[in-house]
Structure formats: C-alpha cells, structure tokens
C-alpha cells in the first residue's frame, strides 16, 4: 500500500509563485526565460506538480520577480516543507510571513467550519473580534487590533463578491453562542449578525443545541474543511484541506483517509444540528436573552 503524503506545502508554494509572477507583470514563458529554466519546469512548479523543489530555481525566480528577503526565506521554507510526509505549522518557528490559512481561504470555493467554543472569523462582528484580540498574549497595541479588524473586513468581503464566489457553511455548538465574548451587548449584536448572515444565499448557519447529549463533534474538536474550484483538467483540481488550529500552531490535513474522516464527521454533525429555520429561531432567542 502506497504511503500517503501531503501536497499542501508545494500547493502553497505554487500559488505564491504565481502571485509573484503576476505582480511582476510577466508571462510564464518570459519568466522561465529570464530565470533560465525550462517552461515545463515553471509550469510544474506553478501547478504544484513536482515533489522535487530545487532551491536554486526558487532563488532564480525570486531574482526575476525582485522579491524581498522575507519572501525568499518563506518560499525556501515551503520548499523544505514540501519534502515532509505530514505538516504542522508552529507559529513560534514558522518564518513564512504570509498567513497560510488566509491564502487557502481566499482560494477556496466552499468552506465548512465547525466550531465548539468560538465563532469563525468569516462570521464575526468587528466588536467580537476586538474583544477576542484584547485577550491575546502577548498583548496587542490598539493599532494592531485595528489591523486585525481591517483584515477581517477584507476576508468577509468574499461573502458578497460575485467575481470570486464563496459558499460558507457554519456549524456551531450552542456553547459558542453562550460564551460572553465582549459582554452581553457584543453578543446580542453578534447573534443578530449571524441571523442576517444566514439570509445570504451562499451562507448556511446550523447550530447544535446544548441539549444534544453527545455527538462526534465533541471528539473531533473544531475544524475547517476547505474545498477548491474544479479545474477544466481534473488532474489539476486541488484536493480539499482540513485546517485545525490550536494555541501553539496549526495542523493541515490533505491525505485522502484524513479527508474522509472529517467529511464523515461533518455528516454526523449535520444529523444532530438544528435545521436552518430552527437555527435562525435560536439565534433570535439568544439575541433577545442578551438584550434582557
């Protein structure tokens, strides 16, 4: 039986190389010629189709694209990571200065997020996010918190962007709505925001009530399943990714057996969750309770 390996680091490397080439306003043939590499070599790199990522080629492309040293180090780091069987990104020693999850989020066409204790970023209000940010350690300065809010707004713009459509499915434990992040007024506004968000045709919000005695989501913990657009060439369609965040870092899973487990978990969570009208009614009830 063949060993399953992750393709995610080289897919992220591929996406970043395309972004840098396009920022340099170069066609792929011209970039390959300037870097003195073959067109097929660049094609394979930009499509994540090679497991042999050679650092001299990455450096040559970086010279052509005139990128900064941070980007060079980040791309070389991903080249190293692409040789590993599994992938854990620790915040303490990851040197890539581009948020890897946000890169995946922007490329995804469907996101299914199951959350036990906190609301997913795409569904948060600015005040909820501020309240969360005030608890960060080390503490953030006021201007850093506001940058978080600006980034959040850019991420959420995808929900109403017809040029880059995104389907969002949110599965929430009722516990996430009961934690008073920022206090009663913040949570009342947050519940109202979720209610309004659920009215969008591309957004679904389902709540697992606290009255459910036990279900698989309590074992899986919070996770996000990201799915990507279908390519005209099926072999170039990127497989889904499961993202699991912890206090120390983030785990990215894209092996077929791992994906099957989490897709099955979503199905199990769906079985115990309220349907959309029931979830909307619960959101209204919770909003009223916070306003009382």
N, C-alpha and C positions, 0 to 999 in steps of 0.2 A: 504493500500500500504506500503510495507516494506521500511524502511529508508535505503538509500544508504550510505555506509561508505567506507572510503578509506582503502585499504590494503597495501599502499605503505610503511609505516614505518616498518611493520613487514616483508615485502619482502626484504627491505634493511638490516634489522637485520638478516634475514635468510641467505642472500648472504654473509654477513660479518662473520657469524659464520662458514659457510663452508670454507671460505678463511682461517680463523684462524686455523681450524682443519687440513686443508690440509698443512698449513705452519708448524704445529706441527707434521706432518707425522703420523697421527693417522687415523685408520679406524673408521667409525661411531660406530660400536659395542664396540670397545676398548674405545673410548671417553666417551660413555654412561656409561660404567662400571666404569671408573676412576672417573667420576663426580657423580656416584651413582644415576643415573637417568635411567628411562626406555628407551629402544631402540626406542619405538614408540614416546616417548616424544621428543627425539632428532630429530627423523625423521620429526615430525610435526613442530618443530622449524626451521629446516633447509629448509623446503619447504614452510614456511610462512603459515602453515595450522591451526594455533591456534591463537585466539584472546586473550587468557589468557596467557600473557607472564609473568612468575613469576621471580622476580629479584633474589631470592636465586639460582635459576637454572642457570641464566646468570652468576652470580658470581662464581658458582661452575665450569662452563665450562671455564671461564676465568682463574681460578686457574690451571686447567688441561692444558690449552694452554699456560700458562705462559706469558700472555699478559701484557702490561704496563697499568698504571693507566688511561692514556688518552683513551685507547681503552675501558677499563672497563666503564668509565664515558659515553663514546659515545654509547655503547651498552645499558646501563641502560637508557640513554636519549631516545633512539629509543623505548625501552620497554614502557616508559611512553607515547611517541608519538603515539604508536600503539593503544592506547585506545581512541584517539580523532576521531571525525567524519570527520574533514577536516584537511588539512595540509598546514601550511605556515612555511617555514624555514627562520627565520630572521637571517641575518649574524651577527648582533650585539650580539645576545644571544644564538646562536646555539653553543653547546660545542663539537659536533662531529667533530673530526679533519680530517676526510676523506671527500673529496669533494663528496657529494651525487650525484650530477648530473653526474660527471665523472664515478661513479660506474654504473649508469644506462646506460650511453653512451657505456661503454665497454661491457655491456651485451646485448645491442640491436643488432638486425639483420637488422633493417631498421630504418632510421632516416629521417624525413621530417621536414625541417626547413624553416619557413617563417620569413623574416627579412625586416623591414621597413627602418632602418637607418644605421645599422652596419652589417658587414659580419659575418657569423657564424664561430666559431673557427676552425672547420674542413676544412674551405675553405680559411683561412687567410694565407698570407705570414708572414715570421718572421718580416720583416720590418713594415708591417701593425700592427702587434701585439705590437711591440716595441713602435710605435707611439701612440697606444691606451694606453699602460701602463704608458707612460710619463704623461698622464693626470689624473692618479689615485690620489685620496685624501684619506688618507694621502699619500704623495709622496713615491714612491718605490726607494730603492737604486739600483744601476746599477746591482749588483749581483742578487737581487730579480727579476729584469726584465728578466735577462738571464735565471733564473729558470723557469719563465713563458714560455720562448721560448723553453726550453728543454721539458717541459711538453706538449706543443703544438705539438712538433715533434712526441712525443710518441703517442699522441691521433691520429694524422693524419696517423700514420703507419698502422692503421686498414684498411685504404682505399686500400692498396695493399697487405694485409695479407690474403693469400688464406686459412690459417688454421683457421681463425676467420672472415669469410666474413661479409662485411657490405655493404648494399645498402644505398646510400645517395641521397636524393632529396632536392635540394636547390631552394627555391622560393624567389626571391629578388625584392624589389621595386627598380626601377632605381635610386631612391634617394640615396640608399646605395652606389651606384657606383659613385655618383656625389659629395658626401662629401669628401673633400680633406684631408683624414686622412694621415698625414705624408708628404703631399705635392704632386705635380704632378708626380714626378718620382716614388714615392712609389705606387701611384695609377695606373700608367701605368703598373708597374710590377705586381700589384695585378690583374688588368684586364687580363693580359697575363696569369697569373697563373690560373684564373678561366676558361679561354678558354682551356688551356691544361688539367685542371682537368676534364672538361666536356667531354673530349675524352675517359676517362676511362669507361669501360663497365658497371660498377656499380654506376656511378655518373651521375646525371641529374641536369642541372642548367637551370632554366627558369626565365626570367625577366619580371616583369610587368612594361611596359613603363609609363613614366610620362604623356603621352597623354591620358591615361585611365581616364575618368572623375570622376569616383567613383566606389568603389568595397568593398566587405565585409572586406577585409584585413585591410582597414583603420580603421574599428571599432574594430576588434579583437586585433590589435597590433601584435607585434612579438611573435612567439611561436614555440615550437619544439614538434613534435609528435614522440615518441619512441615506436617501436614495437619490440617484443622479439621472439626468436625461438620457434617453435612449439615443445611441449614435446610429447613423444610417448603416454603418458597418458594425454588426452586433459584437464583433470581437473587440471593438474599441469602446463599448459601453462600460463605464466604470461600475464595478460592483458596489453594493451598499457598504456602509461603515457603521459600526456601533461605537458610540463615544460614552465613556464612563468617567466622570470627574470625581476626584477625591481632594481632600485638603492638601495632599502632598504632590499631586500630579494628575495626569490623565492617561487613561488606557484606551487605545484604539484597536478595535477588533474587525477584521475583514475576511477571516477564513470561513469557508462555506459552513463548516459544522458549528462555528460560533454564531454565525448569522442565523442559522436555522433555530438555534436555542432561543435567541432573543425575538425572532419573529413568532415563534410559538408562545413565548411569554406575553407578547402583545395580544395574541388571540385569547390567552387565558385572562388577561386583564380586561379585555373587552367584554367577556362573559359576565363579569361581576360589576362592571361600571354602569351607572345610570345612562339612559339614552340621552340624546342631545336636548330634547324638550325638558326632561326631568332635571338634567344638569343645569339648564338655564333657570329653572324654577328654584333650584337650590342656591344658585348664585344670588338671585334676588332676595331670598330669605336671609342669607348670610349678610348681604349688604344692609338689610333692614335691622338685623341684630346689632351690627356695628354702629348704626346710627341711633340706636335707642339710648 
